[in-house]
Amino acid sequence: MSDSYVSRSDPPTVEPVFMEMRQGLGRPVVMTCRVLRAHPSRVLRFEWLLSNRLLHAGAFDAQRDETEYTVRNLNRDGLGEYTCNVINEAGAGKCTFLVTGKAYPPEFYYDTYNPVWQNKPRTYSFKLQWTQMNPNAVDRIVAYRLGFRQMGLQRWWEQEIPVDGPINKGELMSHNLTELIKPESYEVRLTPITRFGEGDSTIRIVRYSGEFHCSFEDEPICMFTQDKNDDFDWTRHSAATRDTKYTPNTGPSVDRTGSKQGFYMYIETSRPRKEGDQARLVSPFFNVAPKNPYSISNPPAYCFGFFYHMYGKHIACSRVPRQCSEGVLAPPLLPGHLPCLGGRTKNPPLLSRVPIRLDHQPDRVFQVG
C-alpha cells in the first residue's frame, strides 16, 4: 500500500479589484495593490502595466504583502487603465486602477428661495443653483456645459457657462434659465469642463409652479419698473447702507426677515416732495389665466402679496388697485376709491394682498406711494 500527497495551490487574492483615481495634471498618483491571501505565498511576482504596456516588474519582498507604483508627474500620456498582476504558480490576481482627470459631477441645489420668476406673459425664468463635488480633486473647472430640453421633445439646447477663478468646496453657483415656455417642464443637464475635457454630468427637472416670488436683493428689483408718468421714483435701500445723518427716520431698521442687510424699496416724503406727489412702481405682467379658461367655470383666485412699512410725520398713505384680506378677494374698486394703506406702522413690516384679475389678458399691479 502506497501513500499519496496532494499539494493545494491557490492563485493570489488581491485588493482593490477596481479603483477609479481622479487627479489633476502635473500632480503625483500613487497606486497600491495588496495581497490578501495566496498559496504558496513564498514565491510571488508582480507586474505593472498601462494599457498592456509593461511599466515595472519584480518579486515580492518576504516581509511585505503589497506592491506600489507611483506616477510622479501626471501628464496626458499617463491617463488610462493601470493593472497590477500578482502571480504565483497557481495563477494571478489583478488590481485595476483607472486614472482620469475627469471632474466629479455638480450637485443641484433644490432649496433655492423662489426660483421661478417671470416678466413676460408666455414665458418664465428659473434660477438654477448648484455646488461642485470635490472641486479640487482635479484641474480647475473652467466652464460648465448647460443643456436643456422641453419634456417630451428630443432636441437639446446647449450653451457654456464660463467660470472665473477656482471654485471652493460648498460654493453655491447660479445661472438663470430664461425664455422657458409656460407651463412646460424642462430637463436640465450640467457638465463641468476642465483642460482634461468634460466631466460627469448631473440631470434634474425644472417645473413651472405657477407662483411668482421675489425680493429686492438684486438690482432688477423683481422686474418692477419705475412709472415714467409719476412725480418721483422709489429707491432701493437697506438698513445697513442708508445714511442716518440725512435720513435718520427713513425706512425700517431691518427688512421683513429681521436682517439689516436686506433690501427694500422706499420713498422719501420730506422736501422737495409736496402733498399730492406720487411715486409708482409697475409690476411685470402676471399671466394667471388657466391654459384653457373656457373649461373652468370657477377659476382659482390669485393674490399679489407684499410687505409694507410706513412711519414718519409726513406719511399719508400708499394705494394699491384692489385689496384682499386673508386670501379672500374683495369686490373690484374704482380707481377713485382705492383702499389706502395708511398710518404709522413702524416695525415690523405688515403684509397686504392685492387680487389679480382672472380674465383672458395678463394683469399687472401698481404700487402707488
KARA-V962636 format. One record per residue. N is the residue number from 0. SS is DSSP state (helix for helix, strand for strand, loop for the rest). PHI is phi in whole degrees, 0 to 359 (NA if undefined). D_CENTER is the distance of its C-alpha to the mean C-alpha in Angstrom with 1 decimal. Layout:
n:N ss:SS phi:PHI d_center:D_CENTER
n:N ss:SS phi:PHI d_center:D_CENTER
//
This chain:
n:0 ss:loop phi:NA d_center:81.4
n:1 ss:loop phi:247 d_center:78.8
n:2 ss:loop phi:269 d_center:75.5
n:3 ss:loop phi:236 d_center:72.2
n:4 ss:loop phi:226 d_center:69.0
n:5 ss:loop phi:248 d_center:65.5
n:6 ss:loop phi:269 d_center:62.9
n:7 ss:loop phi:269 d_center:59.3
n:8 ss:loop phi:234 d_center:56.6
n:9 ss:strand phi:232 d_center:52.8
n:10 ss:strand phi:292 d_center:50.3
n:11 ss:strand phi:296 d_center:47.7
n:12 ss:strand phi:255 d_center:44.6
n:13 ss:strand phi:231 d_center:41.7
n:14 ss:strand phi:215 d_center:38.2
n:15 ss:loop phi:280 d_center:35.4
n:16 ss:loop phi:292 d_center:36.1
n:17 ss:strand phi:211 d_center:32.8
n:18 ss:strand phi:214 d_center:30.1
n:19 ss:strand phi:268 d_center:27.2
n:20 ss:strand phi:237 d_center:27.0
n:21 ss:strand phi:258 d_center:24.1
n:22 ss:loop phi:207 d_center:25.3
n:23 ss:loop phi:279 d_center:25.1
n:24 ss:loop phi:295 d_center:28.1
n:25 ss:loop phi:88 d_center:30.8
n:26 ss:loop phi:256 d_center:30.2
n:27 ss:loop phi:280 d_center:32.6
n:28 ss:strand phi:228 d_center:32.2
n:29 ss:strand phi:243 d_center:34.5
n:30 ss:strand phi:243 d_center:35.3
n:31 ss:strand phi:231 d_center:37.6
n:32 ss:strand phi:249 d_center:39.5
n:33 ss:strand phi:247 d_center:41.3
n:34 ss:strand phi:271 d_center:44.4
n:35 ss:strand phi:272 d_center:44.4
n:36 ss:strand phi:198 d_center:47.9
n:37 ss:strand phi:193 d_center:50.5
n:38 ss:strand phi:217 d_center:54.2
n:39 ss:loop phi:283 d_center:56.1
n:40 ss:loop phi:261 d_center:53.8
n:41 ss:loop phi:283 d_center:56.4
n:42 ss:loop phi:238 d_center:55.9
n:43 ss:loop phi:237 d_center:52.2
n:44 ss:strand phi:239 d_center:50.9
n:45 ss:strand phi:222 d_center:47.5
n:46 ss:strand phi:212 d_center:46.1
n:47 ss:strand phi:255 d_center:42.8
n:48 ss:strand phi:227 d_center:41.7
n:49 ss:strand phi:239 d_center:38.9
n:50 ss:loop phi:51 d_center:38.9
n:51 ss:loop phi:69 d_center:42.6
n:52 ss:strand phi:261 d_center:43.6
n:53 ss:strand phi:292 d_center:45.4
n:54 ss:strand phi:255 d_center:44.1
n:55 ss:strand phi:198 d_center:46.1
n:56 ss:strand phi:213 d_center:48.6
n:57 ss:strand phi:175 d_center:50.8
n:58 ss:strand phi:251 d_center:52.2
n:59 ss:loop phi:290 d_center:50.7
n:60 ss:loop phi:289 d_center:52.1
n:61 ss:loop phi:298 d_center:54.0
n:62 ss:loop phi:266 d_center:52.1
n:63 ss:loop phi:238 d_center:48.6
n:64 ss:loop phi:241 d_center:46.6
n:65 ss:strand phi:213 d_center:43.8
n:66 ss:strand phi:230 d_center:43.4
n:67 ss:strand phi:228 d_center:40.8
n:68 ss:strand phi:227 d_center:39.7
n:69 ss:strand phi:239 d_center:37.9
n:70 ss:strand phi:259 d_center:36.3
n:71 ss:loop phi:285 d_center:36.6
n:72 ss:loop phi:218 d_center:34.7
n:73 ss:loop phi:293 d_center:32.4
n:74 ss:loop phi:234 d_center:32.6
n:75 ss:helix phi:297 d_center:31.8
n:76 ss:helix phi:291 d_center:35.2
n:77 ss:helix phi:270 d_center:34.3
n:78 ss:loop phi:278 d_center:31.3
n:79 ss:strand phi:143 d_center:32.2
n:80 ss:strand phi:258 d_center:33.8
n:81 ss:strand phi:262 d_center:36.2
n:82 ss:strand phi:231 d_center:38.8
n:83 ss:strand phi:238 d_center:41.2
n:84 ss:strand phi:264 d_center:44.3
n:85 ss:strand phi:253 d_center:46.4
n:86 ss:strand phi:235 d_center:49.8
n:87 ss:strand phi:228 d_center:53.0
n:88 ss:loop phi:291 d_center:56.1
n:89 ss:loop phi:270 d_center:54.4
n:90 ss:strand phi:152 d_center:51.3
n:91 ss:strand phi:217 d_center:47.9
n:92 ss:strand phi:249 d_center:44.5
n:93 ss:strand phi:228 d_center:41.4
n:94 ss:strand phi:261 d_center:38.2
n:95 ss:strand phi:236 d_center:35.5
n:96 ss:strand phi:234 d_center:32.8
n:97 ss:strand phi:262 d_center:30.2
n:98 ss:strand phi:263 d_center:29.2
n:99 ss:strand phi:218 d_center:26.3
n:100 ss:loop phi:259 d_center:24.0
n:101 ss:loop phi:292 d_center:21.1
n:102 ss:loop phi:286 d_center:17.7
n:103 ss:loop phi:291 d_center:16.0
n:104 ss:loop phi:286 d_center:13.1
n:105 ss:strand phi:289 d_center:9.4
n:106 ss:strand phi:237 d_center:8.1
n:107 ss:strand phi:293 d_center:5.4
n:108 ss:loop phi:260 d_center:4.6
n:109 ss:loop phi:258 d_center:7.1
n:110 ss:loop phi:254 d_center:8.5
n:111 ss:loop phi:300 d_center:7.0
n:112 ss:loop phi:286 d_center:10.5
n:113 ss:loop phi:52 d_center:11.9
n:114 ss:loop phi:286 d_center:9.3
n:115 ss:strand phi:267 d_center:12.4
n:116 ss:strand phi:218 d_center:14.8
n:117 ss:loop phi:207 d_center:18.0
n:118 ss:loop phi:221 d_center:20.8
n:119 ss:loop phi:226 d_center:22.8
n:120 ss:loop phi:297 d_center:24.9
n:121 ss:loop phi:250 d_center:23.9
n:122 ss:strand phi:230 d_center:20.3
n:123 ss:strand phi:221 d_center:16.9
n:124 ss:strand phi:237 d_center:13.5
n:125 ss:strand phi:223 d_center:10.0
n:126 ss:strand phi:274 d_center:7.1
n:127 ss:strand phi:270 d_center:4.3
n:128 ss:strand phi:229 d_center:0.8
n:129 ss:strand phi:201 d_center:3.2
n:130 ss:strand phi:240 d_center:6.8
n:131 ss:strand phi:252 d_center:10.0
n:132 ss:loop phi:290 d_center:12.9
n:133 ss:loop phi:42 d_center:16.1
n:134 ss:loop phi:295 d_center:15.4
n:135 ss:loop phi:265 d_center:19.0
n:136 ss:loop phi:289 d_center:20.7
n:137 ss:loop phi:231 d_center:21.3
n:138 ss:loop phi:297 d_center:21.6
n:139 ss:loop phi:301 d_center:19.1
n:140 ss:loop phi:284 d_center:16.3
n:141 ss:loop phi:261 d_center:17.3
n:142 ss:strand phi:192 d_center:15.0
n:143 ss:strand phi:239 d_center:12.6
n:144 ss:strand phi:264 d_center:14.2
n:145 ss:strand phi:258 d_center:12.4
n:146 ss:strand phi:236 d_center:14.5
n:147 ss:strand phi:211 d_center:14.6
n:148 ss:strand phi:213 d_center:17.7
n:149 ss:strand phi:290 d_center:19.1
n:150 ss:loop phi:302 d_center:20.0
n:151 ss:loop phi:95 d_center:23.6
n:152 ss:loop phi:251 d_center:23.9
n:153 ss:loop phi:267 d_center:24.3
n:154 ss:loop phi:284 d_center:23.2
n:155 ss:loop phi:261 d_center:19.9
n:156 ss:strand phi:254 d_center:18.7
n:157 ss:strand phi:232 d_center:17.4
n:158 ss:strand phi:205 d_center:16.4
n:159 ss:strand phi:255 d_center:15.6
n:160 ss:strand phi:252 d_center:13.0
n:161 ss:strand phi:292 d_center:15.1
n:162 ss:loop phi:241 d_center:14.3
n:163 ss:loop phi:263 d_center:16.8
n:164 ss:loop phi:86 d_center:18.0
n:165 ss:loop phi:290 d_center:17.2
n:166 ss:loop phi:259 d_center:13.9
n:167 ss:loop phi:274 d_center:14.5
n:168 ss:loop phi:296 d_center:14.0
n:169 ss:loop phi:84 d_center:11.3
n:170 ss:loop phi:291 d_center:10.0
n:171 ss:loop phi:269 d_center:6.5
n:172 ss:strand phi:249 d_center:5.7
n:173 ss:strand phi:223 d_center:5.1
n:174 ss:strand phi:207 d_center:7.3
n:175 ss:strand phi:267 d_center:9.4
n:176 ss:strand phi:274 d_center:11.1
n:177 ss:strand phi:241 d_center:14.6
n:178 ss:strand phi:59 d_center:17.9
n:179 ss:strand phi:278 d_center:16.9
n:180 ss:strand phi:277 d_center:20.2
n:181 ss:loop phi:287 d_center:20.8
n:182 ss:loop phi:259 d_center:20.8
n:183 ss:loop phi:290 d_center:19.7
n:184 ss:loop phi:259 d_center:16.9
n:185 ss:strand phi:226 d_center:15.1
n:186 ss:strand phi:267 d_center:14.4
n:187 ss:strand phi:241 d_center:11.6
n:188 ss:strand phi:237 d_center:12.2
n:189 ss:strand phi:234 d_center:10.5
n:190 ss:strand phi:230 d_center:13.2
n:191 ss:strand phi:283 d_center:13.8
n:192 ss:strand phi:234 d_center:17.1
n:193 ss:strand phi:240 d_center:19.6
n:194 ss:loop phi:292 d_center:23.3
n:195 ss:loop phi:291 d_center:24.1
n:196 ss:strand phi:136 d_center:22.2
n:197 ss:strand phi:280 d_center:19.3
n:198 ss:strand phi:263 d_center:17.8
n:199 ss:strand phi:282 d_center:16.6
n:200 ss:strand phi:263 d_center:14.2
n:201 ss:strand phi:231 d_center:11.8
n:202 ss:strand phi:235 d_center:12.1
n:203 ss:strand phi:217 d_center:10.8
n:204 ss:strand phi:251 d_center:12.5
n:205 ss:strand phi:254 d_center:11.5
n:206 ss:loop phi:239 d_center:14.3
n:207 ss:loop phi:276 d_center:16.1
n:208 ss:loop phi:272 d_center:17.0
n:209 ss:loop phi:82 d_center:19.7
n:210 ss:loop phi:255 d_center:18.7
n:211 ss:loop phi:230 d_center:17.9
n:212 ss:loop phi:231 d_center:16.6
n:213 ss:loop phi:193 d_center:16.1
n:214 ss:loop phi:224 d_center:17.5
n:215 ss:loop phi:259 d_center:19.2
n:216 ss:loop phi:291 d_center:17.0
n:217 ss:loop phi:253 d_center:16.4
n:218 ss:loop phi:301 d_center:19.4
n:219 ss:loop phi:297 d_center:19.3
n:220 ss:helix phi:44 d_center:20.4
n:221 ss:helix phi:64 d_center:18.9
n:222 ss:helix phi:65 d_center:20.6
n:223 ss:loop phi:286 d_center:23.9
n:224 ss:strand phi:229 d_center:26.8
n:225 ss:strand phi:281 d_center:30.0
n:226 ss:loop phi:291 d_center:33.0
n:227 ss:loop phi:281 d_center:35.4
n:228 ss:loop phi:253 d_center:38.5
n:229 ss:loop phi:262 d_center:38.2
n:230 ss:loop phi:265 d_center:39.9
n:231 ss:loop phi:201 d_center:37.1
n:232 ss:loop phi:248 d_center:33.3
n:233 ss:loop phi:282 d_center:30.7
n:234 ss:strand phi:234 d_center:29.1
n:235 ss:strand phi:279 d_center:25.7
n:236 ss:strand phi:211 d_center:26.4
n:237 ss:strand phi:215 d_center:25.5
n:238 ss:loop phi:296 d_center:27.9
n:239 ss:loop phi:284 d_center:27.0
n:240 ss:loop phi:254 d_center:27.8
n:241 ss:loop phi:288 d_center:30.7
n:242 ss:loop phi:264 d_center:34.2
n:243 ss:loop phi:289 d_center:36.3
n:244 ss:loop phi:294 d_center:39.4
n:245 ss:loop phi:259 d_center:39.4
n:246 ss:loop phi:229 d_center:37.4
n:247 ss:loop phi:293 d_center:38.1
n:248 ss:loop phi:244 d_center:37.7
n:249 ss:loop phi:268 d_center:35.1
n:250 ss:loop phi:83 d_center:31.9
n:251 ss:loop phi:288 d_center:30.9
n:252 ss:loop phi:281 d_center:30.6
n:253 ss:loop phi:216 d_center:27.1
n:254 ss:loop phi:278 d_center:24.4
n:255 ss:loop phi:294 d_center:24.3
n:256 ss:loop phi:270 d_center:22.1
n:257 ss:loop phi:93 d_center:24.7
n:258 ss:loop phi:263 d_center:22.9
n:259 ss:loop phi:281 d_center:25.0
n:260 ss:loop phi:273 d_center:22.1
n:261 ss:loop phi:290 d_center:20.8
n:262 ss:strand phi:261 d_center:21.9
n:263 ss:strand phi:211 d_center:24.2
n:264 ss:strand phi:255 d_center:26.6
n:265 ss:strand phi:222 d_center:30.3
n:266 ss:loop phi:236 d_center:33.7
n:267 ss:loop phi:268 d_center:36.6
n:268 ss:loop phi:261 d_center:39.7
n:269 ss:loop phi:279 d_center:42.4
n:270 ss:loop phi:308 d_center:44.5
n:271 ss:loop phi:270 d_center:44.5
n:272 ss:loop phi:293 d_center:43.1
n:273 ss:loop phi:226 d_center:45.9
n:274 ss:loop phi:301 d_center:46.3
n:275 ss:loop phi:100 d_center:45.1
n:276 ss:loop phi:295 d_center:42.3
n:277 ss:loop phi:231 d_center:39.1
n:278 ss:loop phi:236 d_center:35.5
n:279 ss:strand phi:237 d_center:33.3
n:280 ss:strand phi:257 d_center:29.5
n:281 ss:strand phi:249 d_center:28.8
n:282 ss:loop phi:284 d_center:25.8
n:283 ss:loop phi:293 d_center:24.2
n:284 ss:loop phi:288 d_center:25.8
n:285 ss:strand phi:252 d_center:25.0
n:286 ss:loop phi:259 d_center:25.8
n:287 ss:loop phi:256 d_center:26.3
n:288 ss:loop phi:292 d_center:29.3
n:289 ss:loop phi:296 d_center:29.1
n:290 ss:loop phi:301 d_center:28.9
n:291 ss:loop phi:232 d_center:32.6
n:292 ss:helix phi:295 d_center:34.0
n:293 ss:helix phi:285 d_center:37.6
n:294 ss:helix phi:266 d_center:36.8
n:295 ss:loop phi:242 d_center:35.9
n:296 ss:loop phi:279 d_center:38.8
n:297 ss:loop phi:237 d_center:37.0
n:298 ss:loop phi:296 d_center:33.6
n:299 ss:loop phi:291 d_center:31.1
n:300 ss:loop phi:266 d_center:30.9
n:301 ss:strand phi:237 d_center:28.0
n:302 ss:strand phi:230 d_center:27.8
n:303 ss:strand phi:260 d_center:26.2
n:304 ss:strand phi:254 d_center:25.7
n:305 ss:strand phi:206 d_center:25.6
n:306 ss:strand phi:260 d_center:26.7
n:307 ss:strand phi:224 d_center:29.7
n:308 ss:loop phi:222 d_center:31.9
n:309 ss:loop phi:222 d_center:35.4
n:310 ss:loop phi:204 d_center:37.8
n:311 ss:loop phi:132 d_center:40.8
n:312 ss:loop phi:289 d_center:44.3
n:313 ss:loop phi:268 d_center:43.4
n:314 ss:loop phi:288 d_center:41.0
n:315 ss:loop phi:253 d_center:42.2
n:316 ss:strand phi:199 d_center:39.6
n:317 ss:strand phi:236 d_center:36.4
n:318 ss:strand phi:248 d_center:36.7
n:319 ss:strand phi:226 d_center:34.4
n:320 ss:loop phi:305 d_center:35.7
n:321 ss:loop phi:214 d_center:35.9
n:322 ss:loop phi:219 d_center:34.9
n:323 ss:strand phi:232 d_center:34.3
n:324 ss:strand phi:240 d_center:34.7
n:325 ss:loop phi:54 d_center:32.8
n:326 ss:loop phi:83 d_center:31.2
n:327 ss:strand phi:265 d_center:34.7
n:328 ss:loop phi:290 d_center:35.4
n:329 ss:loop phi:272 d_center:38.3
n:330 ss:loop phi:298 d_center:40.9
n:331 ss:loop phi:301 d_center:40.3
n:332 ss:loop phi:240 d_center:41.8
n:333 ss:loop phi:288 d_center:43.5
n:334 ss:helix phi:306 d_center:42.1
n:335 ss:helix phi:283 d_center:45.1
n:336 ss:helix phi:235 d_center:44.4
n:337 ss:loop phi:289 d_center:40.8
n:338 ss:loop phi:295 d_center:40.0
n:339 ss:strand phi:248 d_center:39.8
n:340 ss:strand phi:274 d_center:37.4
n:341 ss:strand phi:232 d_center:39.7
n:342 ss:loop phi:96 d_center:40.9
n:343 ss:loop phi:257 d_center:39.8
n:344 ss:loop phi:279 d_center:36.8
n:345 ss:loop phi:49 d_center:35.8
n:346 ss:loop phi:251 d_center:33.1
n:347 ss:loop phi:276 d_center:31.0
n:348 ss:loop phi:302 d_center:29.6
n:349 ss:strand phi:261 d_center:30.7
n:350 ss:strand phi:261 d_center:29.0
n:351 ss:strand phi:230 d_center:30.5
n:352 ss:strand phi:226 d_center:29.8
n:353 ss:strand phi:233 d_center:30.9
n:354 ss:strand phi:288 d_center:31.5
n:355 ss:strand phi:247 d_center:30.3
n:356 ss:loop phi:297 d_center:33.0
n:357 ss:loop phi:254 d_center:32.6
n:358 ss:loop phi:262 d_center:34.7
n:359 ss:loop phi:271 d_center:34.0
n:360 ss:loop phi:251 d_center:32.8
n:361 ss:loop phi:300 d_center:29.5
n:362 ss:strand phi:242 d_center:29.9
n:363 ss:loop phi:220 d_center:29.0
n:364 ss:loop phi:238 d_center:29.6
n:365 ss:strand phi:253 d_center:31.4
n:366 ss:strand phi:255 d_center:31.2
n:367 ss:strand phi:251 d_center:34.6
n:368 ss:loop phi:238 d_center:35.7
//
